[in-house]
Amino acid sequence: MFGQWIGEYTGNSAGTIMIDIDDGAGCFEGHAYLNDIDPDMPRMSARFKTNGKSRREIVPVDNIVLTPGRISGDELKKKYPDIAFPDGATVTLEEVKGSLSVSWVTSIGSLGSALIQRSQSDRPSNLKAHPKVTSWTKFWQFAVKQDPGRFLFRGQSRPWRLRTAFHRTRRKDLQKFIHVDIPDLHRVVSAKASYFDLRDELHNGAFWHLMQHHGYPTPLLDWTASPFVAAYFAYQSDPARTAAQKKVRVLMFDQEQWKRDYYQVKFVATSQPHVSLIQPLALGNERSLPQQAVSFVTNVDDIESYIRDREKQKGKQYLYAFDLPYAERDEALRQLTLMGVTAGALFPGLDGACEEMRCRHFGFGP
């Protein structure tokens, strides 16, 4: 039952539902989010915890939280004077042939139900690569013609589906991540990162970004403003595994068009699925500026499918892929070195310096 489940619900009201379920010790636990089809209506969220791990669980919920819609609470009462809102519910969860059946009766007697699907983020990417940009030289020629600042780039040694490091774990509940994991992590690393005030949203984003650069999973997905920095990461990372794949992938994302078309959410754990862009402060993070780092912040497990669905809705393309031959790795890295895109430049410190000198003295191979 664990995973992220998104779909539509019906009943006394209708709208979208998203449920994030973690695989707990002897139970399933997480948060459910309901977004009414009427944007003026408040959004609802609730934490839940099952008694066991059977395929069918009945869960009492007594902590429904209401978040205002487009209008304030006073305006809502004036517009809908006869509407009452529940503070609890009895929810039935049942996994049926790969789908999650959800039904509920609230404390005011209202009903709802949904049959929703689990995220398919563990499946291979179905993003088709650009048919004409198929070599390092063609990619270089394509990249230098792009408008600086319009696009973001990401390098991957394999054509993985887009997911954050947090969502690649078995964890999905971001509320627990924010309110339990991050304060615990901050306490442990405070001797070296005492300058972060997590009550400040800018400091909080910078802290997540720094921790991710040191291997801690977060709901951030790293991008760069430079196609050549992205190409470096595609070719340099995990060369032994990449050789077997025969291709590396560079992704390109139209950030300008995305920001024009979609509101950018500042808070990751919202009731509505979203992919938003942030440029975290480089507080304590020497890698951020040389890597020209920008990040997605998201509560969506399957980012690729989410973006493709928005492309269909708008009739636009935001996301592009370029699959380049691994066999051109040495030549690509040689040219990137001449551009100043090296480990020493991207990773200030001993690790980056030693990696750069290793390549200079022993070549670019594994």
C-alpha positions in Angstrom: 0.0 0.0 0.0 3.0 2.3 0.5 3.7 4.9 -2.2 2.1 8.0 -3.6 -1.4 7.8 -5.0 -3.1 10.5 -7.0 -6.5 10.7 -8.7 -10.0 12.1 -8.6 -12.7 11.7 -5.9 -16.4 12.0 -5.9 -19.3 12.1 -3.4 -20.9 15.1 -1.7 -18.1 17.1 -3.3 -15.6 16.3 -6.0 -12.0 17.1 -6.8 -8.5 15.7 -6.7 -7.0 13.5 -4.0 -3.3 12.8 -3.2 -2.2 10.2 -0.6 1.4 9.8 0.6 1.9 6.5 2.4 5.0 5.4 4.2 5.8 1.8 5.1 6.0 2.1 8.9 6.8 -0.4 11.6 3.8 -2.8 11.6 1.6 -0.2 10.0 1.1 2.2 7.1 1.1 5.9 7.9 1.1 9.2 6.0 -1.0 12.1 4.9 -4.0 12.5 2.6 -4.9 15.7 0.8 -8.2 16.7 -0.9 -8.6 19.6 -3.3 -12.2 20.6 -4.1 -13.0 21.3 -7.7 -14.3 24.7 -6.5 -11.1 26.7 -6.0 -12.9 28.9 -3.4 -13.4 26.0 -1.1 -10.8 25.2 1.5 -8.4 22.3 0.9 -8.4 19.5 3.4 -5.5 17.4 4.8 -5.2 14.8 7.5 -2.6 12.5 9.0 -3.5 8.8 9.4 -2.0 5.6 10.7 -3.3 2.1 10.2 -3.6 -0.6 12.8 -1.8 -3.1 10.6 -0.6 -3.9 7.1 -3.6 -5.8 5.6 -4.9 -5.1 2.2 -7.9 -3.5 3.8 -7.6 -1.1 6.7 -10.3 1.0 8.4 -8.7 4.2 9.8 -10.3 6.8 12.2 -9.1 10.3 11.4 -9.6 13.1 13.9 -7.2 15.7 12.8 -8.6 17.2 9.5 -6.8 20.5 8.7 -8.5 23.1 6.5 -6.4 25.4 4.4 -8.1 28.5 2.8 -8.8 28.4 -0.9 -8.8 31.6 -3.0 -11.0 33.5 -0.5 -10.7 34.0 3.3 -12.7 32.2 5.9 -15.0 35.2 6.5 -15.7 35.5 2.7 -16.3 31.7 2.6 -19.0 31.9 5.2 -20.7 34.8 3.4 -20.6 32.9 0.0 -21.6 29.5 1.5 -23.5 30.3 4.7 -25.0 26.8 5.0 -21.8 24.8 4.5 -20.3 22.9 7.5 -16.9 21.4 7.4 -15.8 18.1 9.1 -13.2 17.8 11.8 -12.9 14.0 11.5 -13.8 10.9 9.4 -13.7 7.2 9.2 -11.7 6.1 6.2 -11.4 2.7 4.5 -8.3 2.0 2.4 -8.1 -1.2 0.3 -5.6 -2.1 -2.3 -7.3 -3.8 -5.3 -5.4 -5.1 -8.3 -2.8 -2.3 -8.1 -5.2 0.5 -7.4 -6.2 2.0 -4.1 -9.8 2.1 -3.2 -10.6 4.9 -0.7 -13.9 5.7 0.9 -14.9 7.8 3.9 -17.7 9.1 6.1 -17.0 12.4 7.8 -18.1 13.6 11.2 -20.9 15.6 9.6 -22.2 12.6 7.5 -20.7 13.6 4.1 -19.4 10.8 1.9 -16.6 10.4 -0.6 -14.8 7.8 -2.5 -12.0 7.4 -5.0 -10.2 4.7 -7.0 -6.7 6.0 -7.5 -3.4 4.8 -9.0 0.1 4.5 -7.5 2.9 6.6 -9.0 4.7 4.9 -11.9 8.0 6.5 -11.1 9.8 3.2 -10.7 9.3 2.4 -14.4 11.8 3.4 -17.2 11.5 6.8 -18.6 9.4 7.1 -21.7 10.7 10.5 -22.7 11.9 10.4 -26.3 15.3 11.8 -27.0 15.8 14.6 -29.6 16.1 12.8 -33.0 18.7 15.1 -34.5 21.0 15.9 -31.6 22.6 12.5 -31.3 26.3 13.3 -30.8 28.5 15.4 -28.5 29.4 17.8 -31.4 25.7 18.2 -32.3 24.8 18.8 -28.7 27.5 21.5 -28.3 26.3 23.2 -31.5 22.7 23.1 -30.3 23.6 24.3 -26.7 25.5 27.4 -27.8 22.5 28.7 -29.7 20.2 28.7 -26.7 19.2 31.9 -24.9 21.1 32.2 -21.6 18.7 31.9 -18.7 15.7 30.5 -20.5 16.5 26.8 -20.1 17.8 24.6 -17.2 19.8 21.5 -17.8 20.4 18.2 -15.9 23.0 15.5 -16.7 22.3 11.8 -15.9 24.5 8.8 -16.6 21.4 6.9 -17.4 17.9 7.8 -18.8 16.2 7.5 -15.4 12.8 8.9 -14.8 12.9 12.3 -13.0 12.6 11.8 -9.3 14.0 13.6 -6.2 16.4 11.7 -3.9 13.7 11.8 -1.2 11.1 10.1 -3.5 13.6 7.5 -4.6 13.6 6.2 -1.0 10.7 4.2 0.4 9.5 7.4 2.1 6.7 9.6 0.7 5.3 11.6 3.6 6.8 15.0 3.4 5.1 16.2 6.6 7.3 13.8 8.6 10.3 14.8 6.6 9.8 18.5 7.4 8.7 18.3 11.0 10.8 15.3 12.2 13.7 14.5 9.9 14.9 18.0 9.2 15.0 19.2 12.8 16.8 16.0 13.8 19.3 16.4 11.0 19.9 20.0 11.9 20.6 19.0 15.5 23.2 16.5 14.4 25.1 18.8 12.0 24.6 22.0 14.0 28.3 22.0 15.0 29.2 22.6 11.4 26.0 24.4 10.2 24.9 26.5 13.2 24.4 29.5 11.0 21.1 28.1 9.6 17.9 29.4 11.1 15.3 26.9 9.9 12.4 29.3 10.8 13.6 31.4 7.8 12.4 29.9 4.6 15.5 31.1 2.7 17.7 29.5 5.3 15.6 26.4 5.2 15.9 26.0 1.4 19.7 26.6 1.6 20.0 24.0 4.4 18.2 21.4 2.3 20.3 22.2 -0.7 23.6 21.9 1.2 22.6 18.7 2.9 21.6 17.2 -0.5 25.0 18.1 -1.9 26.4 16.0 0.9 24.3 13.0 0.3 21.1 13.5 2.3 17.9 12.8 0.4 15.6 15.8 0.0 12.6 16.7 -2.2 14.9 18.9 -4.3 16.0 18.0 -7.8 19.2 19.6 -9.0 19.5 21.5 -12.3 22.0 23.9 -13.7 21.8 26.9 -15.9 24.8 25.6 -17.9 24.3 22.8 -20.6 28.1 22.1 -20.2 27.9 21.6 -16.5 25.0 19.2 -17.1 27.0 17.4 -19.8 30.0 17.0 -17.3 27.7 15.3 -14.8 26.2 13.1 -17.4 29.6 11.9 -18.7 31.6 11.9 -15.4 29.2 10.1 -13.0 29.3 6.4 -12.6 31.4 5.6 -15.7 31.5 1.9 -15.3 27.7 1.6 -15.3 27.3 4.2 -18.0 29.5 2.2 -20.4 27.1 -0.7 -20.3 24.2 1.7 -21.1 26.1 3.1 -24.2 24.2 6.5 -23.8 24.2 9.3 -21.3 21.3 11.7 -21.1 21.1 15.5 -20.8 17.7 17.0 -20.0 16.6 20.6 -20.9 13.7 22.3 -19.2 12.0 25.6 -20.3 12.0 27.4 -17.0 10.8 30.7 -18.4 7.7 29.2 -20.0 7.0 27.1 -16.9 7.1 30.1 -14.6 4.8 32.0 -16.9 2.3 29.1 -17.0 2.3 27.9 -13.4 2.4 29.5 -10.0 5.6 28.7 -8.2 4.8 27.3 -4.7 7.2 28.2 -1.9 6.2 25.3 0.4 6.9 21.7 -0.6 4.2 19.9 1.4 1.1 21.5 0.0 -2.3 19.8 -0.8 -1.9 20.2 -4.5 0.7 18.4 -6.6 3.3 20.9 -7.9 6.8 21.3 -9.4 8.3 24.7 -8.5 11.6 26.3 -9.1 13.9 27.8 -6.4 17.4 29.2 -6.5 18.6 28.5 -2.9 21.0 30.8 -1.1 24.6 29.5 -1.4 24.9 29.7 2.4 27.8 27.4 3.4 27.6 25.8 -0.1 30.8 26.4 -2.1 29.5 24.2 -4.9 26.3 26.0 -5.6 27.7 29.1 -7.5 30.2 27.3 -9.7 27.6 24.7 -10.6 25.1 27.5 -11.4 22.6 25.5 -9.4 18.8 25.8 -9.6 16.4 23.3 -8.1 13.0 21.8 -8.5 11.1 21.6 -5.2 8.2 19.2 -5.4 5.8 16.9 -3.6 5.4 14.8 -6.8 7.0 11.4 -7.0 6.8 11.0 -10.8 8.0 14.4 -12.0 8.3 13.3 -15.6 4.7 12.2 -15.9 3.5 15.3 -14.1 5.3 17.6 -16.6 4.2 15.6 -19.6 0.5 15.8 -18.4 0.9 19.6 -18.2 2.4 19.6 -21.7 -0.7 17.9 -23.0 -3.0 20.4 -21.2 -1.1 23.4 -22.5 -0.1 22.1 -25.9 3.5 23.1 -25.2 6.8 21.4 -24.6 8.7 22.1 -21.4 11.0 19.1 -21.1 13.5 17.8 -23.7 16.0 15.0 -23.7 19.3 14.4 -25.5 20.9 10.9 -25.5 24.6 11.1 -26.3 27.0 8.3 -27.1 29.1 7.1 -24.1 31.9 6.3 -26.6 32.5 10.1 -27.0 33.1 10.5 -23.3 36.8 11.2 -23.4 36.5 13.8 -26.2 33.6 15.5 -24.4 35.4 15.7 -21.1 38.6 16.9 -22.9 36.6 19.8 -24.5 34.8 20.5 -21.2 38.2 20.8 -19.5 39.3 23.4 -22.0 36.1 25.3 -21.1 37.0 25.2 -17.5 34.2 22.7 -16.6 36.3 20.4 -14.3 36.0 18.7 -11.0 38.2 21.3 -9.4 36.0 24.1 -10.6 32.7 22.4 -9.7 33.7 20.9 -6.4 35.9 23.4 -4.5 38.1 21.5 -2.0 40.4 18.6 -1.9 38.0 16.1 -3.4 37.5 18.2 -6.5 41.2 19.1 -6.8 42.3 15.5 -6.6 39.7 14.3 -9.1 40.8 17.0 -11.6 44.4 16.1 -11.2 43.6 12.4 -11.5 42.0 13.1 -14.9 44.9 15.2 -16.0 47.5 12.6 -15.0 45.7 9.3 -15.7 43.0 10.2 -18.2 39.2 10.3 -18.0 38.6 6.6 -17.7 37.2 4.8 -14.7 
